[in-house]
Amino acid sequence: MNTPEQINPHAEGDKGKAICASCNAIVPTTFLRRDVPFSDKSGKVANLLVSVCDICGATVAIPAQSVPAIKKARESKP
Ligand SMILES: [Zn+2]
């Protein structure tokens, strides 16, 4: 499946807008690489490209292009 994100992926430093749960508002965001923990806290994905709130620094979104990296990190987990 070819989504626009796969054709034209985000890069580190790209700007965007997203809803931040911490700020409870639509905020400017920046794509940055971070270590992101799994939702079940069983490990983390190193150096994952995510969308970060410019106001409070929270991770507000994980772009679709980063999802395969999460799956890969989970599968390679000992
Ligand atoms: Zn925020």
N, CA, C, O and the ligand as a Tripos MOL2 file, in Angstrom:
@<TRIPOS>MOLECULE
protein
  313   311    79     0     0
PROTEIN
NO_CHARGES

@<TRIPOS>ATOM
      1 N           0.8520   -1.1910    0.0000 N.3       1 MET1
      2 CA          0.0000    0.0000    0.0000 C.3       1 MET1
      3 C           0.8930    1.2490    0.0000 C.2       1 MET1
      4 O           1.7930    1.3650    0.8320 O.2       1 MET1
      5 N           0.6580    2.1440   -0.8910 N.am      2 ASN2
      6 CA          1.4450    3.3650   -0.9650 C.3       2 ASN2
      7 C           0.6820    4.5340   -0.3660 C.2       2 ASN2
      8 O          -0.1930    5.1120   -1.0110 O.2       2 ASN2
      9 N           1.0140    4.8740    0.8590 N.am      3 THR3
     10 CA          0.4460    6.0600    1.4670 C.3       3 THR3
     11 C           1.3410    7.2450    1.1260 C.2       3 THR3
     12 O           2.5090    7.0490    0.7890 O.2       3 THR3
     13 N           0.8320    8.4460    1.2020 N.am      4 PRO4
     14 CA          1.6780    9.6200    0.9380 C.3       4 PRO4
     15 C           2.9180    9.6560    1.8200 C.2       4 PRO4
     16 O           3.9750   10.1080    1.3800 O.2       4 PRO4
     17 N           2.8040    9.1850    3.0590 N.am      5 GLU5
     18 CA          3.9510    9.2170    3.9660 C.3       5 GLU5
     19 C           5.0780    8.3080    3.4920 C.2       5 GLU5
     20 O           6.2560    8.6150    3.6750 O.2       5 GLU5
     21 N           4.7030    7.1810    2.8780 N.am      6 GLN6
     22 CA          5.7450    6.2690    2.4180 C.3       6 GLN6
     23 C           6.4440    6.8240    1.1890 C.2       6 GLN6
     24 O           7.6390    6.6030    0.9930 O.2       6 GLN6
     25 N           5.6960    7.5470    0.3600 N.am      7 ILE7
     26 CA          6.2930    8.1320   -0.8350 C.3       7 ILE7
     27 C           7.1740    9.3280   -0.4560 C.2       7 ILE7
     28 O           8.2520    9.5320   -1.0150 O.2       7 ILE7
     29 N           6.6960   10.0890    0.4840 N.am      8 ASN8
     30 CA          7.3980   11.3150    0.8660 C.3       8 ASN8
     31 C           7.5660   11.3270    2.3890 C.2       8 ASN8
     32 O           6.8510   12.0480    3.0850 O.2       8 ASN8
     33 N           8.5010   10.5370    2.9050 N.am      9 PRO9
     34 CA          8.5940   10.3680    4.3610 C.3       9 PRO9
     35 C           9.0880   11.6170    5.0790 C.2       9 PRO9
     36 O           9.7520   12.4810    4.5070 O.2       9 PRO9
     37 N           8.7360   11.6690    6.3490 N.am     10 HIS10
     38 CA          9.2140   12.7720    7.1790 C.3      10 HIS10
     39 C          10.7050   12.6050    7.4630 C.2      10 HIS10
     40 O          11.2320   11.4930    7.4820 O.2      10 HIS10
     41 N          11.3540   13.7160    7.6780 N.am     11 ALA11
     42 CA         12.7660   13.6860    8.0450 C.3      11 ALA11
     43 C          12.9450   14.4200    9.3630 C.2      11 ALA11
     44 O          12.1120   15.2360    9.7570 O.2      11 ALA11
     45 N          14.0330   14.1200   10.0290 N.am     12 GLU12
     46 CA         14.3420   14.7840   11.2870 C.3      12 GLU12
     47 C          14.3740   16.2960   11.0640 C.2      12 GLU12
     48 O          14.9970   16.7660   10.1120 O.2      12 GLU12
     49 N          13.7090   17.0600   11.9300 N.am     13 GLY13
     50 CA         13.6900   18.5080   11.7990 C.3      13 GLY13
     51 C          12.4810   19.0420   11.0560 C.2      13 GLY13
     52 O          12.2410   20.2490   11.0590 O.2      13 GLY13
     53 N          11.7050   18.1540   10.4110 N.am     14 ASP14
     54 CA         10.4770   18.6030    9.7470 C.3      14 ASP14
     55 C           9.5100   19.1730   10.7690 C.2      14 ASP14
     56 O           9.4480   18.7110   11.9080 O.2      14 ASP14
     57 N           8.7570   20.1810   10.3480 N.am     15 LYS15
     58 CA          7.7760   20.7860   11.2410 C.3      15 LYS15
     59 C           6.3690   20.2960   10.8790 C.2      15 LYS15
     60 O           6.0930   19.9340    9.7360 O.2      15 LYS15
     61 N           5.4960   20.2950   11.8780 N.am     16 GLY16
     62 CA          4.1180   19.8910   11.6290 C.3      16 GLY16
     63 C           3.2150   20.4500   12.7060 C.2      16 GLY16
     64 O           3.6120   21.3150   13.4880 O.2      16 GLY16
     65 N           1.9840   19.9390   12.7330 N.am     17 LYS17
     66 CA          1.0380   20.3090   13.7760 C.3      17 LYS17
     67 C           0.3220   19.0510   14.2240 C.2      17 LYS17
     68 O           0.0170   18.1690   13.4220 O.2      17 LYS17
     69 N           0.0570   18.9830   15.5360 N.am     18 ALA18
     70 CA         -0.6400   17.8190   16.0590 C.3      18 ALA18
     71 C          -1.3310   18.2130   17.3500 C.2      18 ALA18
     72 O          -1.0460   19.2540   17.9420 O.2      18 ALA18
     73 N          -2.2520   17.3460   17.7730 N.am     19 ILE19
     74 CA         -2.9090   17.5710   19.0530 C.3      19 ILE19
     75 C          -2.0350   16.9930   20.1480 C.2      19 ILE19
     76 O          -1.7150   15.8050   20.1210 O.2      19 ILE19
     77 N          -1.6440   17.8130   21.1110 N.am     20 CYS20
     78 CA         -0.8340   17.3700   22.2430 C.3      20 CYS20
     79 C          -1.7510   17.0950   23.4320 C.2      20 CYS20
     80 O          -2.5220   17.9600   23.8470 O.2      20 CYS20
     81 N          -1.6580   15.8690   23.9770 N.am     21 ALA21
     82 CA         -2.5100   15.4950   25.1040 C.3      21 ALA21
     83 C          -2.1150   16.2610   26.3650 C.2      21 ALA21
     84 O          -2.9600   16.5280   27.2200 O.2      21 ALA21
     85 N          -0.8400   16.6130   26.4830 N.am     22 SER22
     86 CA         -0.3800   17.3420   27.6630 C.3      22 SER22
     87 C          -0.8340   18.8000   27.6220 C.2      22 SER22
     88 O          -1.2990   19.3420   28.6250 O.2      22 SER22
     89 N          -0.6940   19.4290   26.4510 N.am     23 CYS23
     90 CA         -1.0930   20.8350   26.3040 C.3      23 CYS23
     91 C          -2.5950   20.9620   26.0640 C.2      23 CYS23
     92 O          -3.1680   22.0350   26.2520 O.2      23 CYS23
     93 N          -3.2340   19.8600   25.6470 N.am     24 ASN24
     94 CA         -4.6640   19.8630   25.3320 C.3      24 ASN24
     95 C          -4.9760   20.9230   24.2740 C.2      24 ASN24
     96 O          -5.9420   21.6770   24.3960 O.2      24 ASN24
     97 N          -4.1450   20.9650   23.2410 N.am     25 ALA25
     98 CA         -4.2960   21.9570   22.1850 C.3      25 ALA25
     99 C          -3.5920   21.4610   20.9320 C.2      25 ALA25
    100 O          -2.7930   20.5250   20.9740 O.2      25 ALA25
    101 N          -3.9090   22.1110   19.8160 N.am     26 ILE26
    102 CA         -3.1410   21.8470   18.6030 C.3      26 ILE26
    103 C          -1.8550   22.6590   18.6980 C.2      26 ILE26
    104 O          -1.8850   23.8800   18.8540 O.2      26 ILE26
    105 N          -0.7420   21.9720   18.6010 N.am     27 VAL27
    106 CA          0.5540   22.6040   18.8560 C.3      27 VAL27
    107 C           1.4710   22.4190   17.6460 C.2      27 VAL27
    108 O           1.3000   21.4830   16.8660 O.2      27 VAL27
    109 N           2.4480   23.3230   17.4970 N.am     28 PRO28
    110 CA          3.4890   23.0750   16.4880 C.3      28 PRO28
    111 C           4.3740   21.9270   16.9510 C.2      28 PRO28
    112 O           4.6740   21.8020   18.1380 O.2      28 PRO28
    113 N           4.7850   21.0970   16.0150 N.am     29 THR29
    114 CA          5.5970   19.9350   16.3610 C.3      29 THR29
    115 C           6.8450   19.8930   15.4920 C.2      29 THR29
    116 O           6.9070   20.5060   14.4270 O.2      29 THR29
    117 N           7.8240   19.1630   15.9690 N.am     30 THR30
    118 CA          9.0500   18.9320   15.2110 C.3      30 THR30
    119 C           9.3350   17.4390   15.2160 C.2      30 THR30
    120 O           9.2020   16.7780   16.2460 O.2      30 THR30
    121 N           9.7290   16.9070   14.0570 N.am     31 PHE31
    122 CA         10.1200   15.5000   13.9980 C.3      31 PHE31
    123 C          11.5450   15.3490   14.5120 C.2      31 PHE31
    124 O          12.4730   15.9880   14.0160 O.2      31 PHE31
    125 N          11.6990   14.4900   15.5170 N.am     32 LEU32
    126 CA         12.9930   14.2550   16.1420 C.3      32 LEU32
    127 C          13.1890   12.7580   16.3430 C.2      32 LEU32
    128 O          12.2290   11.9880   16.3680 O.2      32 LEU32
    129 N          14.4510   12.3600   16.4850 N.am     33 ARG33
    130 CA         14.7440   10.9550   16.7990 C.3      33 ARG33
    131 C          14.8640   10.7900   18.3080 C.2      33 ARG33
    132 O          15.5850   11.5270   18.9800 O.2      33 ARG33
    133 N          14.1360    9.8050   18.8180 N.am     34 ARG34
    134 CA         14.1170    9.5570   20.2540 C.3      34 ARG34
    135 C          14.0660    8.0680   20.5090 C.2      34 ARG34
    136 O          13.6850    7.2850   19.6390 O.2      34 ARG34
    137 N          14.4610    7.6820   21.7270 N.am     35 ASP35
    138 CA         14.2100    6.3210   22.1820 C.3      35 ASP35
    139 C          12.7980    6.2860   22.7380 C.2      35 ASP35
    140 O          12.4780    7.0040   23.6860 O.2      35 ASP35
    141 N          11.9520    5.4470   22.1450 N.am     36 VAL36
    142 CA         10.5360    5.4200   22.5190 C.3      36 VAL36
    143 C          10.2100    4.0850   23.1730 C.2      36 VAL36
    144 O          10.4180    3.0360   22.5640 O.2      36 VAL36
    145 N           9.7010    4.1030   24.4070 N.am     37 PRO37
    146 CA          9.3460    2.8460   25.0600 C.3      37 PRO37
    147 C           8.1080    2.2170   24.4340 C.2      37 PRO37
    148 O           7.2260    2.9240   23.9470 O.2      37 PRO37
    149 N           8.0450    0.8810   24.4490 N.am     38 PHE38
    150 CA          6.8350    0.1810   24.0240 C.3      38 PHE38
    151 C           5.6920    0.5500   24.9690 C.2      38 PHE38
    152 O           5.9110    0.9120   26.1250 O.2      38 PHE38
    153 N           4.4790    0.4500   24.4510 N.am     39 SER39
    154 CA          3.3290    0.8220   25.2800 C.3      39 SER39
    155 C           3.2070   -0.0910   26.4990 C.2      39 SER39
    156 O           2.6640    0.3130   27.5270 O.2      39 SER39
    157 N           3.7140   -1.3320   26.3840 N.am     40 ASP40
    158 CA          3.6310   -2.2440   27.5360 C.3      40 ASP40
    159 C           4.9090   -2.2040   28.3900 C.2      40 ASP40
    160 O           5.0760   -3.0170   29.2990 O.2      40 ASP40
    161 N           5.8060   -1.2560   28.0930 N.am     41 LYS41
    162 CA          7.0190   -1.0220   28.8800 C.3      41 LYS41
    163 C           7.9640   -2.2240   28.8740 C.2      41 LYS41
    164 O           8.8120   -2.3390   29.7590 O.2      41 LYS41
    165 N           7.8350   -3.1110   27.9030 N.am     42 SER42
    166 CA          8.6880   -4.2990   27.8670 C.3      42 SER42
    167 C          10.0260   -4.0200   27.1940 C.2      42 SER42
    168 O          10.8840   -4.8990   27.1130 O.2      42 SER42
    169 N          10.1960   -2.8120   26.7200 N.am     43 GLY43
    170 CA         11.4410   -2.4720   26.0500 C.3      43 GLY43
    171 C          11.2780   -1.1300   25.3810 C.2      43 GLY43
    172 O          10.3430   -0.3840   25.6730 O.2      43 GLY43
    173 N          12.1970   -0.8270   24.4780 N.am     44 LYS44
    174 CA         12.0830    0.4540   23.7940 C.3      44 LYS44
    175 C          12.6360    0.3320   22.3830 C.2      44 LYS44
    176 O          13.3860   -0.5890   22.0600 O.2      44 LYS44
    177 N          12.2380    1.2970   21.5490 N.am     45 VAL45
    178 CA         12.7620    1.3790   20.2000 C.3      45 VAL45
    179 C          13.7760    2.5140   20.1810 C.2      45 VAL45
    180 O          13.4310    3.6560   20.4870 O.2      45 VAL45
    181 N          15.0040    2.2180   19.8310 N.am     46 ALA46
    182 CA         16.0460    3.2380   19.8300 C.3      46 ALA46
    183 C          15.9900    4.0640   18.5560 C.2      46 ALA46
    184 O          15.7730    3.5370   17.4640 O.2      46 ALA46
    185 N          16.1880    5.3680   18.7130 N.am     47 ASN47
    186 CA         16.4030    6.2430   17.5610 C.3      47 ASN47
    187 C          15.2190    6.2490   16.5980 C.2      47 ASN47
    188 O          15.3990    6.2040   15.3810 O.2      47 ASN47
    189 N          14.0210    6.3050   17.1450 N.am     48 LEU48
    190 CA         12.8050    6.2920   16.3240 C.3      48 LEU48
    191 C          12.3850    7.7210   15.9950 C.2      48 LEU48
    192 O          12.4260    8.6120   16.8440 O.2      48 LEU48
    193 N          11.9760    7.9180   14.7320 N.am     49 LEU49
    194 CA         11.5190    9.2480   14.3270 C.3      49 LEU49
    195 C          10.0890    9.4540   14.8120 C.2      49 LEU49
    196 O           9.1790    8.7230   14.4220 O.2      49 LEU49
    197 N           9.9010   10.4610   15.6670 N.am     50 VAL50
    198 CA          8.5800   10.7490   16.2220 C.3      50 VAL50
    199 C           8.3060   12.2430   16.1370 C.2      50 VAL50
    200 O           9.2150   13.0470   15.9290 O.2      50 VAL50
    201 N           7.0300   12.6030   16.3020 N.am     51 SER51
    202 CA          6.6090   13.9960   16.3000 C.3      51 SER51
    203 C           6.5530   14.4830   17.7450 C.2      51 SER51
    204 O           5.8710   13.8910   18.5820 O.2      51 SER51
    205 N           7.2790   15.5710   18.0340 N.am     52 VAL52
    206 CA          7.4310   16.0590   19.4000 C.3      52 VAL52
    207 C           6.8080   17.4460   19.5270 C.2      52 VAL52
    208 O           7.0270   18.3140   18.6820 O.2      52 VAL52
    209 N           6.0260   17.6460   20.5940 N.am     53 CYS53
    210 CA          5.4060   18.9380   20.8700 C.3      53 CYS53
    211 C           6.4660   20.0090   21.1050 C.2      53 CYS53
    212 O           7.3720   19.8250   21.9170 O.2      53 CYS53
    213 N           6.3490   21.1280   20.3900 N.am     54 ASP54
    214 CA          7.3170   22.2180   20.5640 C.3      54 ASP54
    215 C           7.1140   22.9480   21.8870 C.2      54 ASP54
    216 O           8.0260   23.6250   22.3620 O.2      54 ASP54
    217 N           5.9420   22.8230   22.4850 N.am     55 ILE55
    218 CA          5.6340   23.5620   23.7110 C.3      55 ILE55
    219 C           6.1590   22.8260   24.9430 C.2      55 ILE55
    220 O           6.8660   23.4100   25.7640 O.2      55 ILE55
    221 N           5.8150   21.5450   25.0710 N.am     56 CYS56
    222 CA          6.1480   20.8220   26.3010 C.3      56 CYS56
    223 C           7.1370   19.6830   26.0920 C.2      56 CYS56
    224 O           7.6250   19.1100   27.0670 O.2      56 CYS56
    225 N           7.4440   19.3420   24.8450 N.am     57 GLY57
    226 CA          8.4400   18.3060   24.5860 C.3      57 GLY57
    227 C           7.9100   16.8920   24.6290 C.2      57 GLY57
    228 O           8.6880   15.9440   24.5200 O.2      57 GLY57
    229 N           6.5990   16.7210   24.7860 N.am     58 ALA58
    230 CA          6.0310   15.3800   24.8100 C.3      58 ALA58
    231 C           6.0070   14.7810   23.4030 C.2      58 ALA58
    232 O           5.9120   15.5050   22.4110 O.2      58 ALA58
    233 N           6.0940   13.4600   23.3290 N.am     59 THR59
    234 CA          5.9170   12.7760   22.0560 C.3      59 THR59
    235 C           4.4270   12.7480   21.7530 C.2      59 THR59
    236 O           3.6490   12.1550   22.5020 O.2      59 THR59
    237 N           4.0270   13.3860   20.6590 N.am     60 VAL60
    238 CA          2.5990   13.5020   20.3700 C.3      60 VAL60
    239 C           2.1370   12.5290   19.2910 C.2      60 VAL60
    240 O           0.9520   12.2010   19.2270 O.2      60 VAL60
    241 N           3.0470   12.0660   18.4460 N.am     61 ALA61
    242 CA          2.6370   11.1520   17.3820 C.3      61 ALA61
    243 C           3.8300   10.3620   16.8780 C.2      61 ALA61
    244 O           4.9720   10.8230   16.8900 O.2      61 ALA61
    245 N           3.5210    9.1650   16.4390 N.am     62 ILE62
    246 CA          4.5270    8.3330   15.7930 C.3      62 ILE62
    247 C           4.0960    8.1590   14.3410 C.2      62 ILE62
    248 O           3.0650    7.5400   14.0790 O.2      62 ILE62
    249 N           4.8660    8.6920   13.3940 N.am     63 PRO63
    250 CA          4.4420    8.6100   12.0010 C.3      63 PRO63
    251 C           4.3790    7.1670   11.5170 C.2      63 PRO63
    252 O           5.0940    6.2960   12.0130 O.2      63 PRO63
    253 N           3.5140    6.9340   10.5400 N.am     64 ALA64
    254 CA          3.3020    5.5800   10.0090 C.3      64 ALA64
    255 C           4.6080    4.9630    9.5320 C.2      64 ALA64
    256 O           4.7970    3.7490    9.6140 O.2      64 ALA64
    257 N           5.5050    5.8030    9.0350 N.am     65 GLN65
    258 CA          6.7580    5.2680    8.5120 C.3      65 GLN65
    259 C           7.6300    4.6640    9.6100 C.2      65 GLN65
    260 O           8.5390    3.8880    9.3170 O.2      65 GLN65
    261 N           7.3600    5.0160   10.8900 N.am     66 SER66
    262 CA          8.1540    4.4920   11.9970 C.3      66 SER66
    263 C           7.5910    3.1880   12.5510 C.2      66 SER66
    264 O           8.2490    2.5110   13.3410 O.2      66 SER66
    265 N           6.3760    2.8350   12.1400 N.am     67 VAL67
    266 CA          5.7320    1.6500   12.6990 C.3      67 VAL67
    267 C           6.5080    0.3650   12.3900 C.2      67 VAL67
    268 O           6.6620   -0.4690   13.2820 O.2      67 VAL67
    269 N           7.0030    0.1740   11.1580 N.am     68 PRO68
    270 CA          7.7860   -1.0490   10.8970 C.3      68 PRO68
    271 C           9.0060   -1.1710   11.8070 C.2      68 PRO68
    272 O           9.3810   -2.2800   12.1860 O.2      68 PRO68
    273 N           9.6260   -0.0530   12.1580 N.am     69 ALA69
    274 CA         10.7980   -0.0800   13.0460 C.3      69 ALA69
    275 C          10.4030   -0.5680   14.4360 C.2      69 ALA69
    276 O          11.1790   -1.2540   15.1010 O.2      69 ALA69
    277 N           9.1990   -0.2130   14.8710 N.am     70 ILE70
    278 CA          8.7120   -0.6720   16.1780 C.3      70 ILE70
    279 C           8.5130   -2.1800   16.1470 C.2      70 ILE70
    280 O           8.9210   -2.8890   17.0670 O.2      70 ILE70
    281 N           7.8820   -2.6640   15.0790 N.am     71 LYS71
    282 CA          7.6380   -4.1060   14.9510 C.3      71 LYS71
    283 C           8.9580   -4.8660   14.9130 C.2      71 LYS71
    284 O           9.1010   -5.9200   15.5330 O.2      71 LYS71
    285 N           9.9130   -4.3210   14.1830 N.am     72 LYS72
    286 CA         11.2120   -4.9630   14.0510 C.3      72 LYS72
    287 C          11.9090   -5.0360   15.4070 C.2      72 LYS72
    288 O          12.4850   -6.0640   15.7640 O.2      72 LYS72
    289 N          11.8490   -3.9410   16.1560 N.am     73 ALA73
    290 CA         12.4950   -3.9080   17.4740 C.3      73 ALA73
    291 C          11.8470   -4.9160   18.4100 C.2      73 ALA73
    292 O          12.5330   -5.5590   19.2050 O.2      73 ALA73
    293 N          10.5400   -5.0570   18.3200 N.am     74 ARG74
    294 CA          9.8230   -6.0310   19.1590 C.3      74 ARG74
    295 C          10.2250   -7.4580   18.8160 C.2      74 ARG74
    296 O          10.4300   -8.2920   19.6980 O.2      74 ARG74
    297 N          10.3350   -7.7230   17.5070 N.am     75 GLU75
    298 CA         10.6340   -9.0850   17.0710 C.3      75 GLU75
    299 C          12.0730   -9.4830   17.4060 C.2      75 GLU75
    300 O          12.3550  -10.6490   17.6800 O.2      75 GLU75
    301 N          12.9810   -8.4970   17.3790 N.am     76 SER76
    302 CA         14.3910   -8.8140   17.6360 C.3      76 SER76
    303 C          14.7150   -8.8040   19.1260 C.2      76 SER76
    304 O          15.8470   -9.0700   19.5320 O.2      76 SER76
    305 N          13.7110   -8.4950   19.9260 N.am     77 LYS77
    306 CA         13.8940   -8.4440   21.3790 C.3      77 LYS77
    307 C          14.1870   -9.8490   21.9150 C.2      77 LYS77
    308 O          13.5060  -10.8010   21.5360 O.2      77 LYS77
    309 N          15.1830   -9.9930   22.7840 N.am     78 PRO78
    310 CA         15.5050  -11.3240   23.3090 C.3      78 PRO78
    311 C          14.3820  -11.9070   24.1640 C.2      78 PRO78
    312 O          14.5090  -13.0200   24.6740 O.2      78 PRO78
    313 ZN          2.5670   19.7530   24.5500 Zn       79 ZN79
@<TRIPOS>BOND
     1     1     2 1
     2     2     3 1
     3     3     4 2
     4     3     5 am
     5     5     6 1
     6     6     7 1
     7     7     8 2
     8     7     9 am
     9     9    10 1
    10    10    11 1
    11    11    12 2
    12    11    13 am
    13    13    14 1
    14    14    15 1
    15    15    16 2
    16    15    17 am
    17    17    18 1
    18    18    19 1
    19    19    20 2
    20    19    21 am
    21    21    22 1
    22    22    23 1
    23    23    24 2
    24    23    25 am
    25    25    26 1
    26    26    27 1
    27    27    28 2
    28    27    29 am
    29    29    30 1
    30    30    31 1
    31    31    32 2
    32    31    33 am
    33    33    34 1
    34    34    35 1
    35    35    36 2
    36    35    37 am
    37    37    38 1
    38    38    39 1
    39    39    40 2
    40    39    41 am
    41    41    42 1
    42    42    43 1
    43    43    44 2
    44    43    45 am
    45    45    46 1
    46    46    47 1
    47    47    48 2
    48    47    49 am
    49    49    50 1
    50    50    51 1
    51    51    52 2
    52    51    53 am
    53    53    54 1
    54    54    55 1
    55    55    56 2
    56    55    57 am
    57    57    58 1
    58    58    59 1
    59    59    60 2
    60    59    61 am
    61    61    62 1
    62    62    63 1
    63    63    64 2
    64    63    65 am
    65    65    66 1
    66    66    67 1
    67    67    68 2
    68    67    69 am
    69    69    70 1
    70    70    71 1
    71    71    72 2
    72    71    73 am
    73    73    74 1
    74    74    75 1
    75    75    76 2
    76    75    77 am
    77    77    78 1
    78    78    79 1
    79    79    80 2
    80    79    81 am
    81    81    82 1
    82    82    83 1
    83    83    84 2
    84    83    85 am
    85    85    86 1
    86    86    87 1
    87    87    88 2
    88    87    89 am
    89    89    90 1
    90    90    91 1
    91    91    92 2
    92    91    93 am
    93    93    94 1
    94    94    95 1
    95    95    96 2
    96    95    97 am
    97    97    98 1
    98    98    99 1
    99    99   100 2
   100    99   101 am
   101   101   102 1
   102   102   103 1
   103   103   104 2
   104   103   105 am
   105   105   106 1
   106   106   107 1
   107   107   108 2
   108   107   109 am
   109   109   110 1
   110   110   111 1
   111   111   112 2
   112   111   113 am
   113   113   114 1
   114   114   115 1
   115   115   116 2
   116   115   117 am
   117   117   118 1
   118   118   119 1
   119   119   120 2
   120   119   121 am
   121   121   122 1
   122   122   123 1
   123   123   124 2
   124   123   125 am
   125   125   126 1
   126   126   127 1
   127   127   128 2
   128   127   129 am
   129   129   130 1
   130   130   131 1
   131   131   132 2
   132   131   133 am
   133   133   134 1
   134   134   135 1
   135   135   136 2
   136   135   137 am
   137   137   138 1
   138   138   139 1
   139   139   140 2
   140   139   141 am
   141   141   142 1
   142   142   143 1
   143   143   144 2
   144   143   145 am
   145   145   146 1
   146   146   147 1
   147   147   148 2
   148   147   149 am
   149   149   150 1
   150   150   151 1
   151   151   152 2
   152   151   153 am
   153   153   154 1
   154   154   155 1
   155   155   156 2
   156   155   157 am
   157   157   158 1
   158   158   159 1
   159   159   160 2
   160   159   161 am
   161   161   162 1
   162   162   163 1
   163   163   164 2
   164   163   165 am
   165   165   166 1
   166   166   167 1
   167   167   168 2
   168   167   169 am
   169   169   170 1
   170   170   171 1
   171   171   172 2
   172   171   173 am
   173   173   174 1
   174   174   175 1
   175   175   176 2
   176   175   177 am
   177   177   178 1
   178   178   179 1
   179   179   180 2
   180   179   181 am
   181   181   182 1
   182   182   183 1
   183   183   184 2
   184   183   185 am
   185   185   186 1
   186   186   187 1
   187   187   188 2
   188   187   189 am
   189   189   190 1
   190   190   191 1
   191   191   192 2
   192   191   193 am
   193   193   194 1
   194   194   195 1
   195   195   196 2
   196   195   197 am
   197   197   198 1
   198   198   199 1
   199   199   200 2
   200   199   201 am
   201   201   202 1
   202   202   203 1
   203   203   204 2
   204   203   205 am
   205   205   206 1
   206   206   207 1
   207   207   208 2
   208   207   209 am
   209   209   210 1
   210   210   211 1
   211   211   212 2
   212   211   213 am
   213   213   214 1
   214   214   215 1
   215   215   216 2
   216   215   217 am
   217   217   218 1
   218   218   219 1
   219   219   220 2
   220   219   221 am
   221   221   222 1
   222   222   223 1
   223   223   224 2
   224   223   225 am
   225   225   226 1
   226   226   227 1
   227   227   228 2
   228   227   229 am
   229   229   230 1
   230   230   231 1
   231   231   232 2
   232   231   233 am
   233   233   234 1
   234   234   235 1
   235   235   236 2
   236   235   237 am
   237   237   238 1
   238   238   239 1
   239   239   240 2
   240   239   241 am
   241   241   242 1
   242   242   243 1
   243   243   244 2
   244   243   245 am
   245   245   246 1
   246   246   247 1
   247   247   248 2
   248   247   249 am
   249   249   250 1
   250   250   251 1
   251   251   252 2
   252   251   253 am
   253   253   254 1
   254   254   255 1
   255   255   256 2
   256   255   257 am
   257   257   258 1
   258   258   259 1
   259   259   260 2
   260   259   261 am
   261   261   262 1
   262   262   263 1
   263   263   264 2
   264   263   265 am
   265   265   266 1
   266   266   267 1
   267   267   268 2
   268   267   269 am
   269   269   270 1
   270   270   271 1
   271   271   272 2
   272   271   273 am
   273   273   274 1
   274   274   275 1
   275   275   276 2
   276   275   277 am
   277   277   278 1
   278   278   279 1
   279   279   280 2
   280   279   281 am
   281   281   282 1
   282   282   283 1
   283   283   284 2
   284   283   285 am
   285   285   286 1
   286   286   287 1
   287   287   288 2
   288   287   289 am
   289   289   290 1
   290   290   291 1
   291   291   292 2
   292   291   293 am
   293   293   294 1
   294   294   295 1
   295   295   296 2
   296   295   297 am
   297   297   298 1
   298   298   299 1
   299   299   300 2
   300   299   301 am
   301   301   302 1
   302   302   303 1
   303   303   304 2
   304   303   305 am
   305   305   306 1
   306   306   307 1
   307   307   308 2
   308   307   309 am
   309   309   310 1
   310   310   311 1
   311   311   312 2
@<TRIPOS>SUBSTRUCTURE
     1 MET1         2 RESIDUE 1 A MET
     2 ASN2         6 RESIDUE 1 A ASN
     3 THR3        10 RESIDUE 1 A THR
     4 PRO4        14 RESIDUE 1 A PRO
     5 GLU5        18 RESIDUE 1 A GLU
     6 GLN6        22 RESIDUE 1 A GLN
     7 ILE7        26 RESIDUE 1 A ILE
     8 ASN8        30 RESIDUE 1 A ASN
     9 PRO9        34 RESIDUE 1 A PRO
    10 HIS10       38 RESIDUE 1 A HIS
    11 ALA11       42 RESIDUE 1 A ALA
    12 GLU12       46 RESIDUE 1 A GLU
    13 GLY13       50 RESIDUE 1 A GLY
    14 ASP14       54 RESIDUE 1 A ASP
    15 LYS15       58 RESIDUE 1 A LYS
    16 GLY16       62 RESIDUE 1 A GLY
    17 LYS17       66 RESIDUE 1 A LYS
    18 ALA18       70 RESIDUE 1 A ALA
    19 ILE19       74 RESIDUE 1 A ILE
    20 CYS20       78 RESIDUE 1 A CYS
    21 ALA21       82 RESIDUE 1 A ALA
    22 SER22       86 RESIDUE 1 A SER
    23 CYS23       90 RESIDUE 1 A CYS
    24 ASN24       94 RESIDUE 1 A ASN
    25 ALA25       98 RESIDUE 1 A ALA
    26 ILE26      102 RESIDUE 1 A ILE
    27 VAL27      106 RESIDUE 1 A VAL
    28 PRO28      110 RESIDUE 1 A PRO
    29 THR29      114 RESIDUE 1 A THR
    30 THR30      118 RESIDUE 1 A THR
    31 PHE31      122 RESIDUE 1 A PHE
    32 LEU32      126 RESIDUE 1 A LEU
    33 ARG33      130 RESIDUE 1 A ARG
    34 ARG34      134 RESIDUE 1 A ARG
    35 ASP35      138 RESIDUE 1 A ASP
    36 VAL36      142 RESIDUE 1 A VAL
    37 PRO37      146 RESIDUE 1 A PRO
    38 PHE38      150 RESIDUE 1 A PHE
    39 SER39      154 RESIDUE 1 A SER
    40 ASP40      158 RESIDUE 1 A ASP
    41 LYS41      162 RESIDUE 1 A LYS
    42 SER42      166 RESIDUE 1 A SER
    43 GLY43      170 RESIDUE 1 A GLY
    44 LYS44      174 RESIDUE 1 A LYS
    45 VAL45      178 RESIDUE 1 A VAL
    46 ALA46      182 RESIDUE 1 A ALA
    47 ASN47      186 RESIDUE 1 A ASN
    48 LEU48      190 RESIDUE 1 A LEU
    49 LEU49      194 RESIDUE 1 A LEU
    50 VAL50      198 RESIDUE 1 A VAL
    51 SER51      202 RESIDUE 1 A SER
    52 VAL52      206 RESIDUE 1 A VAL
    53 CYS53      210 RESIDUE 1 A CYS
    54 ASP54      214 RESIDUE 1 A ASP
    55 ILE55      218 RESIDUE 1 A ILE
    56 CYS56      222 RESIDUE 1 A CYS
    57 GLY57      226 RESIDUE 1 A GLY
    58 ALA58      230 RESIDUE 1 A ALA
    59 THR59      234 RESIDUE 1 A THR
    60 VAL60      238 RESIDUE 1 A VAL
    61 ALA61      242 RESIDUE 1 A ALA
    62 ILE62      246 RESIDUE 1 A ILE
    63 PRO63      250 RESIDUE 1 A PRO
    64 ALA64      254 RESIDUE 1 A ALA
    65 GLN65      258 RESIDUE 1 A GLN
    66 SER66      262 RESIDUE 1 A SER
    67 VAL67      266 RESIDUE 1 A VAL
    68 PRO68      270 RESIDUE 1 A PRO
    69 ALA69      274 RESIDUE 1 A ALA
    70 ILE70      278 RESIDUE 1 A ILE
    71 LYS71      282 RESIDUE 1 A LYS
    72 LYS72      286 RESIDUE 1 A LYS
    73 ALA73      290 RESIDUE 1 A ALA
    74 ARG74      294 RESIDUE 1 A ARG
    75 GLU75      298 RESIDUE 1 A GLU
    76 SER76      302 RESIDUE 1 A SER
    77 LYS77      306 RESIDUE 1 A LYS
    78 PRO78      310 RESIDUE 1 A PRO
    79 ZN79       313 GROUP 0 **** ****
